[in-house]
């Protein structure tokens, strides 16, 4: 019986173009990819960049502010009523995070303050989620 699997890996990679044809004519942009066990493969640029988020040049087991900012993707906001703001962040994975901010009196409504509060909570959630992903990618799954 077949089934689907999801996995997360942290790899070392560097830009490396490959010939498009056996005669060496034309080049295809891509990345050489080195896995933890030393195995090296090659991936076309678009395939690689859809699968991996840059972590920086070091091999630290940490999430960086830059990783969280890149993962944030696009943000939008909508005023739901006279005193409530909804902020939506669509991450690079397509997953959406929603946060709201409200005030007691509509006369005190300030979209900039509401946006700031919502974005902080969304980023705090992404820090936690990215920590989960880095842990999984670095150390794999523990067997029961």
Secondary structure, DSSP 8 states (H G I E B T S, - for coil): -----------EEEE--EESSTT--SEE-EEEEE-TTS-EEEEEHHHHHHH-----SS--S---HHHHHHHH-EEEEEEEETTEEEEEEE-TTS-EEEEEEE-SSGGG--HHHHHHHHHHHHHHHHHHHHHHHHHHHHH-----
